[in-house]
Amino acid sequence: MSQKRAAQSAGFGAAGKRWRRNNRRRFNRFLARLLGTPEARRRPLAPDTRRILVVRLNKRLGNILFLTPMLRSLAATLPEARIDVVIQSPAQARLLQSLPGIGRIWIQENRVLAVLRLLRNLRAQRYDLVIDPTGNSASNRIGVALVRTRQRMGFAKTDQWLPLTHASGKTKSRHQALQAVELLTGSISEPPVTTFDTLAVFPDADDQRAADARWQAVLGARAHGAPVIGFFSRATGRKALPRHWWQAWILEVRRTVPQAVLLEILPSEDAAPVVPEIAHVAIKPLTELAALMSRLDQFVAADSGPMHLAAASGTPVIGLFRATLPSDYAPLGQDCETVDGDGLKPEHVAARLAERLARRERAHPRFSGLRS
């Protein structure tokens, strides 16, 4: 195909997508006017709300971790409730299963018969409350609409065609995780909502033992008495920083914090490390990876699932934002910060890392010889 024809084809394809998107938006607004929820509805929950389902049909690790503040808030607000969740990736199930109040994690497969079987099982549960934690997922809305329930919760919007009993208006935060918490406070008037604003996962004793064994195998005596800095050099699309950036950053870290031990987290066993002689590890079970990350003193990564998993594990994180906005996707955890724009220079990020390690050393003496 010639370049001219390819350009025409791409143009027609983009125009077709815009046409479908605009028509879908018009249809959604038409349905919203007929039976939907364009305005906020803040009401008490039914006193006997005990069985709750949260529908989040997504496979991205970060998006699933963004559920954790809301799920913890629900469990603290309704301690006698059982909270089930439906997601798409079985690899992420144990992350949510570690949270308090969680019952069953349902997995939605792509096969038609599996989807129909899941729907039949969900409808048989007769939930007291079903929640769509986002305001922009057609899959979530359809899932919520098809499950039997007395109460439905979601965001009020001009194109919200779901008839909701509890609906939050526009949120103050742009961050998806915090928006989900605001969904609870904006749509529940009673009981008072207890809120959490950080990501969290809680690996069990088996995960901790496995992580400890992996830590010893990979780092051994090198980590005794020295700060261990983890990093993840991958990310999707334009969010990723190039390999030469990470190599320059490693040189700067070695110069500013020469006694630090670096540990690269790899996405798979066959992935090539940035610098082969640096310690590296690939861990498939996410709860075990979270347990290992919790042992790190600092973690550095671009906007990615591992960045959010490190924050959820309680590790201080420096998030590097090249293409996305920190206001939307910042790591939410203990002592986390973001760097973007002109700050995304290897020497600047290494200097920030050295400052953070020095500050922690002053507060909790553990290492010696830190250079600030």
Rosetta blueprint (number, residue, H / E / L):
1 M L
2 S L
3 Q H
4 K H
5 R H
6 A H
7 A H
8 Q H
9 S H
10 A H
11 G H
12 F H
13 G H
14 A H
15 A H
16 G H
17 K H
18 R H
19 W H
20 R H
21 R H
22 N H
23 N H
24 R H
25 R H
26 R H
27 F H
28 N H
29 R H
30 F H
31 L H
32 A H
33 R H
34 L H
35 L H
36 G L
37 T L
38 P L
39 E L
40 A L
41 R E
42 R L
43 R E
44 P L
45 L L
46 A L
47 P L
48 D L
49 T L
50 R L
51 R E
52 I E
53 L E
54 V E
55 V E
56 R L
57 L L
58 N L
59 K L
60 R L
61 L H
62 G H
63 N H
64 I H
65 L H
66 F L
67 L L
68 T H
69 P H
70 M H
71 L H
72 R H
73 S H
74 L H
75 A H
76 A H
77 T H
78 L L
79 P L
80 E L
81 A L
82 R E
83 I E
84 D E
85 V E
86 V E
87 I E
88 Q L
89 S L
90 P H
91 A H
92 Q H
93 A H
94 R H
95 L H
96 L H
97 Q H
98 S L
99 L L
100 P L
101 G L
102 I E
103 G E
104 R E
105 I E
106 W E
107 I E
108 Q L
109 E L
110 N L
111 R L
112 V H
113 L H
114 A H
115 V H
116 L H
117 R H
118 L H
119 L H
120 R H
121 N H
122 L H
123 R H
124 A H
125 Q H
126 R L
127 Y E
128 D E
129 L E
130 V E
131 I E
132 D L
133 P L
134 T L
135 G L
136 N L
137 S L
138 A H
139 S H
140 N H
141 R H
142 I H
143 G H
144 V H
145 A H
146 L H
147 V L
148 R L
149 T E
150 R E
151 Q E
152 R E
153 M E
154 G E
155 F E
156 A L
157 K L
158 T L
159 D L
160 Q L
161 W L
162 L L
163 P L
164 L L
165 T L
166 H E
167 A E
168 S E
169 G L
170 K L
171 T L
172 K L
173 S L
174 R L
175 H L
176 Q H
177 A H
178 L H
179 Q H
180 A H
181 V H
182 E H
183 L H
184 L H
185 T H
186 G H
187 S H
188 I E
189 S L
190 E L
191 P L
192 P L
193 V L
194 T L
195 T L
196 F L
197 D L
198 T L
199 L L
200 A L
201 V L
202 F L
203 P L
204 D L
205 A H
206 D H
207 D H
208 Q H
209 R H
210 A H
211 A H
212 D H
213 A H
214 R H
215 W H
216 Q H
217 A H
218 V H
219 L H
220 G H
221 A H
222 R H
223 A H
224 H L
225 G L
226 A L
227 P L
228 V E
229 I E
230 G E
231 F E
232 F E
233 S L
234 R L
235 A L
236 T L
237 G H
238 R H
239 K H
240 A L
241 L L
242 P L
243 R H
244 H H
245 W H
246 W H
247 Q H
248 A H
249 W H
250 I H
251 L H
252 E H
253 V H
254 R H
255 R H
256 T H
257 V L
258 P L
259 Q L
260 A L
261 V E
262 L E
263 L E
264 E E
265 I E
266 L L
267 P L
268 S L
269 E L
270 D L
271 A L
272 A L
273 P L
274 V L
275 V L
276 P L
277 E L
278 I L
279 A E
280 H E
281 V E
282 A L
283 I L
284 K L
285 P L
286 L H
287 T H
288 E H
289 L H
290 A H
291 A H
292 L H
293 M H
294 S L
295 R L
296 L L
297 D L
298 Q E
299 F E
300 V E
301 A E
302 A E
303 D L
304 S L
305 G H
306 P H
307 M H
308 H H
309 L H
310 A H
311 A H
312 A H
313 S L
314 G L
315 T L
316 P L
317 V E
318 I E
319 G E
320 L E
321 F E
322 R L
323 A L
324 T L
325 L L
326 P H
327 S H
328 D H
329 Y H
330 A L
331 P L
332 L L
333 G L
334 Q L
335 D L
336 C L
337 E E
338 T E
339 V E
340 D E
341 G H
342 D H
343 G H
344 L L
345 K L
346 P H
347 E H
348 H H
349 V H
350 A H
351 A H
352 R H
353 L H
354 A H
355 E H
356 R H
357 L H
358 A H
359 R H
360 R H
361 E H
362 R H
363 A H
364 H L
365 P L
366 R L
367 F L
368 S L
369 G L
370 L L
371 R L
372 S L
